[in-house]
């Protein structure tokens, strides 16, 4: 069953991903996440855009 995550949990995952140095598919595989859904949520939460402006 898929785990439901809060916005804060997603942001924490994205920060962990950024610091990991892994490509998205490797990061997702290690954490049992769907890479397509991971990318979709990242775009939905505009995390990539936030990181570039800070």
N, C-alpha and C positions, 0 to 999 in steps of 0.2 A: 504494500500500500504506500502511496506517495505521501511524504510528510508535508504538511502545510506549514509554510514559514511566514513570519511577519516581515514587514518592510525592513525592520531593523536587522533581522536575521539575514535577509538577502544582502543588505549593505555590508554587513560583517563578512559574508562570504565573498563579496566582490573585492573587499579590501584584502582579504586573505589571498585571493587569486592574484591580485596585483603584486603582492609581496612575494608570492611563491616562485616567480620566474618560470612557471610552467605555461605551456600553451593550454588553451581552454579545454580541448578534448582530454588532455592528460589530467588536468585538475578535476574535471568532472568525473572521469573514470575512477580516480582515486577516492572520490567522495560519493560515488554512486548517484551522480546527478545526470540528468539528460542534458547533453551539451546544447541541443537546439533550444530547449526550454531555458537553460541558463542564459544564453545569448538574448533570447526574447525578453526575459525579465530584466536583464541589464539595460536593454534599450528602453523598456517601459519605465524603468525607474530613473532613466537619464543619468545613470552612474558614470558612464564614460565621459559625458559632457561635463559633469561636475568635476571630475578629476583633472581635466585639462585646464579648468579655470581657477583652480586653487593653487 
